[in-house]
């Protein structure tokens, strides 16, 4: 798996506000990294997913 191309693919869905797809693709990539024992890849996709969640909080979370 090409981590950079998968990260770019995830970002393309974030750019279109398709967060569901972005999270699914990031989770699939994370699972693939786990399967091949690529801890750096796991960490990378966890960070990407964290960024997506932060975007969701900023965009849809309560401002109170």
Residue, then its C-alpha position, 0 to 999 in steps of 0.5 A: x500500500x502506498x501510504x501517501x496516495x491513501x492519505x491523499x485519497x482521504x484528503x480528497x474526501x475531506x475536501x469535498x466534506x464527505x467525512x464518512x468516506x474519509x473516515x472509512x478509507x482511513x480506517x481501512x488503511x489503518x487496518x491494512x497497516x496493522x495487518x502488515x505490522x507497519x506501526x508508523x502507518x497505523x500512527x499516521x492514519x490514527x493522526x489523520x482520523x483525529x484530524x477528521x474528527x477535529x474538523x467535524x467538531x469545529x464544523x458541527x459541534x456546539x459553540x456554547 
